[in-house]
Amino acid sequence: MPQTRLAVIGAGQFGKNHCRAIHESQRAQLCAVVDTDAARAAKLAALYGAEALADAGQLAGKVDAAIVAAPTTVHEEIGRMLAEAGIDILVEKPITPDLASASRLIEAAERHGRILQVGHIERFNPAVVELERRATLPLFFEIHRLNLFSPRSLDVDVVLDLMIHDVDIVLALARAEPVEIRAAGISILSPKVDIANVRLQFPNGCVANLTASRVSTERVRKLRLFQPRQYLSLDYGRQDLAVFSVGEDHQIGFEQAPVTKAEPLKSQLEAFLDSVETRNSPKTSGYAARQSLGAALAILDKIEEHSQVVSRSLVAGWKP
């Protein structure tokens, strides 16, 4: 079978990682790198013998599919352009900045018969794949995602930058949208929210507590799930899953779940290539990504409500 011809749009750090993954795949060929900074596009393209372009509109007829690693604000514009040119799309998360533009992008992909996959990369973490297989009736989640500060992705807040990974996973496992959201967040080193704590409650009573920070002194990425007679502890970074179960004899059993380690970026690419070849809808489809974006935006609304309450207290002169 011939290799799928691919382009990467955006020559920043994400774009560099995608180019490497494509280059190392036996099923794909990197044909073009696109960036509005011509010198940056040329430098990255030269590493892999690809063509450097300054405009995604020049890709028509040159590639079968493209990965959009450009800023979130241009995802809809570029994605619709690609769909109209007959090019399948893998767009980085979040799918778009708002729900209306997400809907337009999804509609454009459907109208032109194009695959639209969204880069919720943690869904391809082998430990998460094993967790999805073992989840039965989630009742409680405790999730922490803490990163060291980086100037990367400061065009969005920590909810859309980091927490949305965990929101996406919780929605997939809970198989529902939250009926209640409580959230608080603050800005520390950027104009956006840098630390956020969220509580989601679902129709069946399941509760998820999520904390995300991009101003931590350490890197932590852990998820704990509690369901009837079982506790599962997942470490995203180590790609391991520990399972504690209560047997009929009320004894606690322990199992280190078998997880074959793999690079999620490469697994995500392989899944995208599968969808391009089979025309089957991706696991991280536009619809799933829009649902996750909706929950993330609702979280941001609750954070804003909390901020206003705090501001009024400060103005009133809070006293112990």
C-alpha positions as CSV (number, residue, x, y, z in Angstrom):
1,M,0.0,0.0,0.0
2,P,1.4,3.4,-0.9
3,Q,2.4,5.8,1.9
4,T,0.0,8.5,2.9
5,R,1.3,11.9,1.9
6,L,1.3,14.3,4.8
7,A,1.9,17.9,5.6
8,V,2.5,19.6,9.0
9,I,1.1,23.1,9.4
10,G,3.0,25.0,12.1
11,A,6.7,24.6,12.6
12,G,6.8,25.2,16.3
13,Q,7.6,22.6,19.0
14,F,4.4,20.6,18.3
15,G,5.0,20.7,14.6
16,K,8.6,19.5,15.1
17,N,7.4,16.5,17.1
18,H,4.8,15.6,14.4
19,C,7.4,15.8,11.7
20,R,9.6,13.4,13.5
21,A,6.7,11.0,14.1
22,I,5.8,11.0,10.4
23,H,9.4,10.5,9.4
24,E,9.7,7.5,11.6
25,S,6.4,5.9,10.4
26,Q,6.6,3.3,7.7
27,R,3.1,4.2,6.5
28,A,3.5,8.0,5.9
29,Q,5.6,10.4,3.9
30,L,6.2,14.0,5.1
31,C,5.8,16.0,1.9
32,A,5.4,19.6,3.2
33,V,5.9,21.8,6.2
34,V,3.9,25.0,6.3
35,D,4.5,28.1,8.4
36,T,3.9,31.8,8.0
37,D,7.6,32.2,9.0
38,A,9.2,31.1,5.8
39,A,12.7,30.6,7.4
40,R,11.3,28.4,10.2
41,A,9.4,26.3,7.7
42,A,12.4,25.9,5.5
43,K,14.7,24.9,8.4
44,L,12.3,22.2,9.6
45,A,11.4,20.9,6.1
46,A,15.1,20.6,5.2
47,L,15.6,18.1,8.0
48,Y,13.2,15.6,6.3
49,G,13.6,16.5,2.7
50,A,10.1,18.0,2.5
51,E,8.8,21.1,0.7
52,A,8.6,24.3,2.7
53,L,5.4,26.4,2.1
54,A,4.2,29.7,3.6
55,D,0.4,29.1,2.9
56,A,-1.7,26.0,3.6
57,G,-3.7,26.9,0.5
58,Q,-0.8,25.6,-1.6
59,L,-1.3,22.0,-0.3
60,A,-4.1,21.1,-2.7
61,G,-3.1,18.1,-4.8
62,K,0.2,17.7,-3.0
63,V,-0.9,15.8,0.1
64,D,-3.6,13.4,1.3
65,A,-3.8,14.6,4.9
66,A,-2.4,17.3,7.1
67,I,-1.7,17.9,10.8
68,V,-2.6,21.3,12.0
69,A,-0.2,22.4,14.8
70,A,-0.8,26.1,14.4
71,P,-2.4,28.4,17.1
72,T,-5.9,27.5,18.2
73,T,-7.3,30.7,16.9
74,V,-6.7,29.6,13.2
75,H,-7.8,26.0,13.5
76,E,-11.2,26.6,12.0
77,E,-9.9,28.7,9.1
78,I,-7.1,26.3,8.2
79,G,-9.2,23.2,8.8
80,R,-12.0,24.4,6.5
81,M,-9.5,25.3,3.8
82,L,-8.1,21.8,4.0
83,A,-11.5,20.1,3.9
84,E,-12.5,22.1,0.8
85,A,-9.2,21.0,-0.8
86,G,-10.1,17.3,-0.2
87,I,-7.4,16.9,2.5
88,D,-8.0,14.8,5.7
89,I,-7.3,16.6,9.0
90,L,-5.7,16.0,12.3
91,V,-5.9,19.2,14.3
92,E,-4.3,19.8,17.7
93,K,-6.4,20.3,20.8
94,P,-8.4,22.2,21.6
95,I,-10.3,21.8,18.4
96,T,-11.1,25.5,18.2
97,P,-11.5,28.4,20.6
98,D,-15.3,28.2,20.8
99,L,-18.2,25.9,20.1
100,A,-19.5,27.8,17.1
101,S,-16.2,27.5,15.2
102,A,-15.9,23.9,16.2
103,S,-19.4,23.2,14.7
104,R,-18.4,24.9,11.5
105,L,-15.2,22.9,11.2
106,I,-17.0,19.6,11.9
107,E,-19.7,20.5,9.3
108,A,-17.1,21.4,6.7
109,A,-15.3,18.1,7.2
110,E,-18.5,16.2,6.9
111,R,-19.7,18.1,3.8
112,H,-16.5,17.3,2.0
113,G,-16.2,13.8,3.2
114,R,-13.0,14.4,5.1
115,I,-11.6,12.7,8.2
116,L,-11.4,15.1,11.2
117,Q,-9.4,13.8,14.2
118,V,-8.4,16.0,17.2
119,G,-5.1,15.7,19.0
120,H,-6.3,14.5,22.4
121,I,-3.1,12.6,22.7
122,E,-3.6,11.1,26.1
123,R,-6.4,8.9,24.7
124,F,-3.5,7.0,23.0
125,N,-1.4,6.6,26.1
126,P,-1.2,2.8,26.5
127,A,-2.1,3.1,30.2
128,V,-5.2,5.1,29.4
129,V,-6.2,2.5,26.7
130,E,-5.9,-0.2,29.4
131,L,-7.9,2.0,31.8
132,E,-10.7,2.4,29.3
133,R,-10.8,-1.4,28.9
134,R,-11.2,-1.9,32.7
135,A,-13.5,0.9,33.5
136,T,-17.0,-0.4,34.4
137,L,-18.9,2.1,36.5
138,P,-16.7,5.1,37.5
139,L,-17.9,6.7,40.7
140,F,-15.1,9.0,41.7
141,F,-12.0,10.5,39.9
142,E,-9.1,12.3,41.5
143,I,-6.8,13.8,38.9
144,H,-3.6,16.0,39.1
145,R,-1.8,17.4,36.1
146,L,1.0,19.7,37.1
147,N,3.7,21.2,34.8
148,L,6.7,23.4,35.1
149,F,6.1,26.9,33.7
150,S,6.8,27.3,30.0
151,P,6.1,30.2,27.6
152,R,4.5,27.6,25.3
153,S,0.7,27.8,24.7
154,L,0.2,31.0,26.6
155,D,-2.5,32.0,24.1
156,V,-4.8,29.7,26.1
157,D,-5.4,29.2,29.8
158,V,-4.4,26.1,31.8
159,V,-7.9,24.6,31.3
160,L,-7.6,24.5,27.5
161,D,-3.9,23.8,27.6
162,L,-3.6,21.0,30.1
163,M,-6.8,20.1,32.0
164,I,-8.8,19.5,28.7
165,H,-6.8,16.2,28.4
166,D,-8.3,14.9,31.6
167,V,-11.7,16.4,30.9
168,D,-11.8,14.5,27.7
169,I,-10.9,11.2,29.4
170,V,-13.4,11.7,32.2
171,L,-16.2,12.4,29.7
172,A,-15.3,9.3,27.7
173,L,-15.2,7.1,30.8
174,A,-18.3,8.6,32.4
175,R,-20.2,8.4,29.1
176,A,-22.1,11.6,30.0
177,E,-21.8,15.3,30.3
178,P,-21.6,16.9,33.8
179,V,-24.7,18.3,35.4
180,E,-22.9,20.4,37.9
181,I,-19.6,22.2,37.7
182,R,-17.7,24.0,40.5
183,A,-14.4,25.6,39.7
184,A,-11.8,28.1,40.9
185,G,-8.6,29.4,39.2
186,I,-6.0,32.1,39.4
187,S,-3.5,33.8,37.2
188,I,0.1,33.7,38.4
189,L,2.7,34.2,35.7
190,S,0.5,35.0,32.7
191,P,-2.6,37.0,32.0
192,K,-4.5,33.7,31.6
193,V,-5.6,31.2,34.3
194,D,-2.5,29.2,35.4
195,I,-3.9,27.1,38.2
196,A,-7.4,25.6,38.3
197,N,-9.3,23.2,40.5
198,V,-12.6,21.7,39.3
199,R,-15.3,19.5,40.6
200,L,-17.6,17.8,38.0
201,Q,-20.7,15.8,38.9
202,F,-22.5,13.5,36.5
203,P,-26.1,12.3,36.3
204,N,-25.4,9.0,38.0
205,G,-23.7,10.7,40.9
206,C,-20.1,10.2,39.7
207,V,-17.8,13.0,40.8
208,A,-14.5,14.1,39.3
209,N,-12.0,16.4,41.1
210,L,-9.4,17.8,38.7
211,T,-6.4,20.0,39.4
212,A,-4.2,21.5,36.7
213,S,-1.2,23.9,37.1
214,R,1.5,25.1,34.8
215,V,3.4,26.9,37.5
216,S,4.4,23.8,39.6
217,T,7.9,23.0,40.9
218,E,7.4,19.4,39.7
219,R,5.8,17.5,36.9
220,V,2.9,15.3,38.0
221,R,0.3,13.5,35.8
222,K,-1.8,11.1,37.8
223,L,-5.4,9.8,37.6
224,R,-7.2,7.8,40.3
225,L,-10.5,6.1,39.5
226,F,-12.8,4.4,42.0
227,Q,-15.6,2.1,40.9
228,P,-17.5,-0.7,42.7
229,R,-15.0,-3.0,44.5
230,Q,-12.0,-1.5,42.6
231,Y,-9.5,1.3,42.7
232,L,-7.3,2.1,39.7
233,S,-4.2,4.3,39.9
234,L,-2.7,5.6,36.6
235,D,0.5,7.5,36.0
236,Y,0.4,9.1,32.6
237,G,4.2,9.7,32.5
238,R,5.3,6.2,33.6
239,Q,2.5,4.6,31.5
240,D,1.5,2.3,34.3
241,L,-1.8,1.2,35.9
242,A,-2.1,-0.3,39.3
243,V,-5.4,-2.1,40.1
244,F,-6.6,-2.8,43.7
245,S,-9.7,-5.0,43.9
246,V,-11.8,-6.4,46.7
247,G,-12.7,-10.0,46.3
248,E,-15.7,-12.0,47.4
249,D,-13.7,-12.9,50.5
250,H,-13.2,-9.2,51.3
251,Q,-9.5,-9.6,50.7
252,I,-7.7,-6.8,48.8
253,G,-5.9,-8.0,45.6
254,F,-3.3,-6.1,43.7
255,E,-2.4,-6.3,40.1
256,Q,0.1,-4.3,38.0
257,A,-1.9,-4.1,34.7
258,P,0.0,-5.3,31.7
259,V,0.8,-2.2,29.7
260,T,3.1,-2.2,26.6
261,K,4.8,1.2,26.6
262,A,4.6,3.3,23.4
263,E,4.9,6.9,22.4
264,P,1.3,8.3,22.4
265,L,2.2,10.7,19.5
266,K,3.1,7.8,17.3
267,S,0.0,5.8,18.3
268,Q,-2.1,8.8,17.6
269,L,-0.6,9.1,14.1
270,E,-1.1,5.4,13.4
271,A,-4.8,5.8,14.4
272,F,-5.1,8.8,12.1
273,L,-3.6,6.8,9.2
274,D,-6.0,4.0,9.9
275,S,-9.0,6.4,9.6
276,V,-7.6,7.9,6.4
277,E,-7.2,4.5,4.9
278,T,-10.5,2.9,6.1
279,R,-12.6,6.1,6.3
280,N,-13.8,5.1,9.7
281,S,-14.5,7.8,12.3
282,P,-11.6,8.5,14.7
283,K,-11.8,7.8,18.4
284,T,-11.0,11.4,19.1
285,S,-13.5,12.7,16.5
286,G,-14.6,16.3,16.0
287,Y,-17.8,15.6,17.9
288,A,-16.0,14.1,20.9
289,A,-13.6,17.1,20.9
290,R,-16.5,19.6,20.7
291,Q,-18.0,17.9,23.8
292,S,-14.8,18.2,25.7
293,L,-14.4,21.8,24.6
294,G,-17.9,22.6,25.8
295,A,-17.1,21.2,29.3
296,A,-13.8,23.1,29.4
297,L,-15.5,26.4,28.4
298,A,-18.2,25.8,31.1
299,I,-15.4,25.3,33.6
300,L,-13.9,28.7,32.5
301,D,-17.3,30.3,33.0
302,K,-17.4,29.0,36.6
303,I,-13.9,30.2,37.2
304,E,-14.9,33.6,36.1
305,E,-17.9,33.5,38.4
306,H,-15.6,32.6,41.3
307,S,-13.2,35.3,40.5
308,Q,-16.0,37.9,40.6
309,V,-17.0,36.7,44.0
310,V,-13.4,37.0,45.3
311,S,-13.1,40.5,43.7
312,R,-16.3,41.7,45.4
313,S,-15.0,40.4,48.8
314,L,-11.7,42.2,48.3
315,V,-13.4,45.4,47.4
316,A,-15.7,45.1,50.4
317,G,-12.7,44.6,52.6
318,W,-12.7,41.1,53.9
319,K,-12.0,40.7,57.6
320,P,-11.3,37.4,59.5
